[in-house]
Amino acid sequence: MPLSRPGQAARRLAVVALLLAGAVGCGDAGGLEGAGATPTAEAPARLWPELTPASSPAFEIGEVNTEVVKGVKVPGDDIRRVDPVSIVRAEIDGNPGDYDGAKAPYRDTKREMADCAKGPGHGKCPVLRPYYRDLTGDGHDDLTLGFPLLPGRTTAVRVYTVEKHRLVQVMGWEDALSGVELAGRSLVIRSPSEVAGYEYRLQWTWDRDQRAMLLTHDEMLRTGPRKHSRHPSASSSTGSPAGSQTGSPAGSTTSSAAGSMTGSAAGSAAGSASGSPAASPPVSPSASGG
């Protein structure tokens, strides 16, 4: 006689119990295991609380770097209809001390602009492929543009938007580049570091109050292989580079735009603030565009 539903349920439970007992007897292959001791969380320790907080910056870094591009029209307020070559020419014309003459630091950039008749990326034209994405959140594309500053090894990176029918530069930076990315509404630039096994990672994000792309993250990231010591140090130090601040992703340091910049960032800050580029082999952004 077949078992009733309660009887079938009881038999299933008995079989499951036997299987579990057998699994315990053979060793638990999928059970939870302890991860070992975890470090104790520590609250931040405030240093020198007796110091009076500063009310103004010690250095003029130029966090908000915007300017109207003179002489360049925006047909129908559509930034895609603006010729990228004309934008770079306008910057060159506006900074003759950087581009004109045999002793100008970026003289070769101006010379090779003569090969831009067919547009960016053709021949020796130094203007790199333009990338379009809405970085300001207004529903319209913005333009990310780059061009090498020759004969040096740095590259100028610019972001433009359209405001009141005018083309406006809302971000400018010059550095040696190892990579450029568009991530959401942010622009990320990776640059080599003089510290072996590390690189700089700088991120600009649109700020609607300042109407500009602000440097919101300035990090030094580990890129090389991690070397393990057989004998752990007795020190509780995390091994971050001297003078950096912890609190960013593992193996990195970070600061905000209003704070200080690391190594190469500070090195080219003066050029960025003044509008004069600094100069690298052309590296195209890795984000999709066009």
C-alpha positions in Angstrom: 0.0 0.0 0.0 1.5 3.4 -1.0 2.4 5.8 1.8 0.2 8.8 2.5 1.6 12.3 2.0 2.5 12.5 5.7 4.3 9.2 5.4 6.2 10.2 2.3 7.3 13.3 4.0 8.6 11.4 7.0 10.5 9.0 4.8 12.2 11.9 2.9 13.2 13.5 6.2 14.8 10.2 7.4 16.8 9.9 4.1 18.0 13.5 4.4 19.1 12.9 8.0 21.1 9.8 6.9 22.8 11.7 4.1 23.7 14.5 6.4 25.1 12.1 9.0 27.2 10.4 6.3 28.5 13.8 5.1 29.6 14.6 8.6 31.4 11.3 9.0 33.3 11.8 5.7 34.4 15.4 6.6 32.7 18.7 5.8 33.9 20.0 2.4 31.7 23.0 2.1 31.2 24.3 5.6 32.2 27.7 6.9 35.7 28.2 8.1 37.2 30.8 10.2 39.1 33.5 8.5 41.4 34.1 11.4 41.8 37.1 13.6 40.5 40.4 12.2 42.1 43.8 13.0 40.4 45.9 15.6 38.7 49.0 14.2 40.2 52.2 15.4 38.7 55.7 15.3 40.6 58.4 13.6 43.1 60.2 15.9 43.0 63.9 15.5 46.5 65.5 15.6 47.4 68.9 17.0 43.8 70.0 17.9 45.2 73.2 19.3 46.1 74.5 15.8 43.7 77.2 14.4 42.0 75.8 11.2 43.2 77.6 8.1 40.7 79.8 6.4 42.4 80.1 3.0 44.6 77.9 0.8 48.4 78.2 1.0 48.8 77.6 -2.7 46.8 78.7 -5.8 46.3 75.4 -7.6 43.4 76.4 -9.8 40.7 73.8 -9.0 38.1 75.7 -10.9 39.5 76.1 -14.4 36.9 77.4 -16.9 37.0 79.8 -19.8 35.0 80.7 -22.9 36.7 79.5 -26.1 37.0 82.7 -28.2 36.5 82.6 -31.9 34.8 79.2 -32.0 31.0 79.0 -32.8 28.7 76.3 -31.8 26.1 75.7 -34.6 22.7 74.9 -33.2 24.3 74.6 -29.7 25.4 71.1 -30.9 29.0 70.4 -29.7 29.3 67.6 -32.2 29.2 70.2 -35.0 32.2 72.0 -33.7 35.5 71.2 -35.4 37.9 69.8 -32.8 40.9 71.1 -34.8 39.5 74.7 -34.6 39.3 74.4 -30.8 43.0 73.4 -30.6 43.9 76.2 -33.0 42.1 78.7 -30.8 44.1 77.6 -27.8 47.3 77.9 -29.7 46.4 81.3 -31.0 45.5 82.4 -27.4 48.9 81.3 -26.0 51.6 82.5 -28.5 54.3 82.3 -25.9 53.8 78.5 -25.6 53.6 77.7 -29.3 55.2 80.5 -31.4 58.9 80.7 -32.1 61.9 78.4 -32.2 62.2 78.5 -28.4 58.5 78.0 -27.6 58.0 74.8 -25.4 55.3 73.4 -27.7 56.5 74.7 -31.0 56.2 71.3 -32.7 52.5 71.0 -31.8 51.8 74.2 -33.8 54.0 73.0 -36.7 52.2 69.7 -37.0 48.7 71.3 -36.9 49.4 72.1 -40.6 48.7 68.4 -41.2 45.1 68.5 -39.8 43.2 69.4 -43.0 41.5 65.9 -42.9 40.7 66.2 -39.2 41.9 64.6 -36.0 43.9 61.4 -36.2 45.0 61.8 -39.8 48.7 62.0 -40.8 50.8 63.9 -38.3 47.8 65.9 -37.0 48.4 66.1 -33.2 44.7 66.4 -32.3 43.5 63.0 -31.0 40.2 61.4 -31.6 37.4 63.4 -29.9 35.1 61.7 -27.4 31.5 62.7 -26.7 29.5 62.0 -23.5 27.1 63.9 -21.3 29.4 64.7 -18.3 27.4 67.7 -17.0 24.0 65.9 -16.7 22.1 68.4 -18.9 21.1 65.8 -21.4 23.5 67.0 -24.1 26.9 65.7 -25.1 30.1 67.3 -23.9 33.5 67.0 -25.6 36.7 65.4 -24.3 39.7 66.4 -26.4 43.4 65.6 -26.2 46.6 66.7 -28.0 50.3 66.1 -27.4 52.4 69.0 -26.4 55.4 68.5 -28.7 58.4 68.0 -28.6 57.8 67.1 -25.0 56.2 64.0 -23.6 53.1 65.3 -22.0 49.5 65.5 -23.4 46.9 68.2 -22.9 43.4 66.9 -21.9 40.4 69.2 -22.1 36.7 69.0 -21.5 34.2 71.4 -23.2 30.5 72.0 -22.8 28.1 74.5 -24.2 26.7 77.3 -22.1 24.5 80.2 -23.4 25.4 79.3 -27.0 29.1 79.5 -26.2 31.8 76.8 -26.1 33.3 76.7 -22.6 36.3 74.8 -21.4 35.4 73.3 -18.0 38.5 71.2 -17.4 42.2 71.3 -18.4 45.1 69.2 -17.5 48.6 68.3 -18.8 50.6 65.3 -17.9 52.4 62.2 -19.1 49.6 59.7 -19.7 49.4 56.0 -19.3 45.6 55.9 -19.8 42.4 58.1 -20.0 38.9 56.9 -19.2 35.4 58.2 -19.1 33.6 56.6 -16.2 30.0 57.7 -15.8 30.2 61.5 -15.5 33.8 61.5 -14.5 37.1 61.7 -16.4 39.9 59.6 -15.1 43.6 60.1 -16.0 46.3 57.6 -15.1 49.9 58.8 -15.2 53.3 57.2 -14.4 54.9 57.8 -11.1 58.5 58.2 -10.2 57.9 55.6 -7.5 58.5 52.1 -8.9 55.4 49.9 -8.9 52.9 52.9 -8.5 50.9 55.2 -10.8 48.9 58.3 -10.2 45.1 58.2 -10.7 43.3 61.5 -11.0 39.5 61.8 -11.3 37.6 64.9 -12.4 33.8 65.1 -11.8 31.3 67.7 -12.8 30.2 70.1 -10.0 27.0 71.9 -10.7 27.7 74.6 -8.2 31.1 75.6 -9.6 30.0 74.8 -13.2 33.3 73.0 -13.7 34.9 69.6 -13.6 36.6 69.4 -10.2 39.5 67.2 -9.2 37.6 64.9 -6.8 40.1 62.1 -6.3 43.9 62.2 -6.4 45.3 58.7 -5.7 48.6 56.8 -5.9 47.9 53.2 -6.8 50.0 50.1 -6.7 50.5 48.6 -10.1 53.6 46.4 -9.7 53.7 43.0 -8.1 53.4 43.0 -4.3 56.5 41.8 -2.5 55.9 39.6 0.5 58.3 39.6 3.4 59.0 36.3 5.2 59.3 38.1 8.5 56.4 40.6 9.1 57.4 43.9 10.5 56.6 44.7 14.0 55.4 48.1 12.9 51.7 48.7 12.5 52.3 50.9 9.4 50.3 50.1 6.3 53.2 50.8 4.0 51.7 53.7 2.2 54.1 56.1 0.5 55.5 58.8 2.8 53.3 61.9 3.0 50.2 60.2 1.7 46.8 59.8 3.4 45.1 56.5 3.7 41.4 55.7 3.3 41.1 55.0 -0.4 41.0 51.6 -2.2 43.5 49.0 -1.0 47.1 50.0 -1.8 46.2 53.6 -2.7 46.1 57.1 -1.2 43.5 59.7 -1.9 42.7 63.4 -1.3 39.9 65.7 -2.4 40.1 68.5 -5.0 40.3 71.0 -2.2 43.2 69.2 -0.6 46.8 68.7 -1.8 47.9 66.9 -4.9 50.4 64.1 -5.2 53.7 64.2 -7.1 53.1 64.6 -10.8 49.7 66.3 -10.2 51.3 69.1 -8.2 54.1 69.3 -10.8 51.7 70.3 -13.5 49.2 72.2 -11.4 50.9 75.5 -12.1 50.6 74.9 -15.9 47.0 73.9 -15.6 46.1 76.9 -13.5 47.6 79.4 -15.9 46.2 77.7 -18.9 49.6 76.8 -20.4 49.9 73.2 -21.2 52.7 71.0 -20.0 53.5 67.7 -22.8 53.4 63.1 -23.7 53.1 60.6 -26.4 49.4 60.7 -27.5 47.2 58.2 -25.7 43.6 57.8 -26.7 40.9 57.5 -24.0 39.8 53.9 -23.5 36.1 54.9 -23.2 33.8 54.5 -26.1 32.9 57.6 -28.0 32.5 59.2 -31.4 
